[in-house]
Amino acid sequence: MNFLIFIGFVLVGAAINLTYNPIDNNWIGLFIFLAMIVLFNLLSIHTEYITVKSKQIQRTKLLGIKQYIIKTTNGQTFINVNDDFMLKFNAKKLYQELKIGKTYKIKTYRFVMPFSYPYNILSATEIKTPKRKVVKK
């Protein structure tokens, strides 16, 4: 399914490029492409509630970039990396703030990738359970 979304994204991008860039200027084409990536990322933002099961750090094979992997109790996997398009530069700090066994309200988005790529975490807020007071009479 994600591959079809990517193909649709490329086709829409090509149509916009043909419409608004008839003289085939490379700078205009680059601007349209970058604007579409940012728009796609913004449209894919959603909120979830998760409980952290495990955390790990992994380096990518191609560029050696650190990826902070978060696995949840319901089997989902999220990544936490810096992203220039979304102006997110606090991946390491956010990773350190997430604690195993705690529940968080997170905002996530998906990268524009052709295959199934985990959601990237934008922000996380801890959900604190209210403590019940016992009143003795």
Summary of the structure (lengths in Angstrom):
residues: 137
radius of gyration: 19.4
end to end distance: 60.1
largest distance: 82.9
contacts: 324
relative contact order: 0.17
helix: 32%
strand: 31%
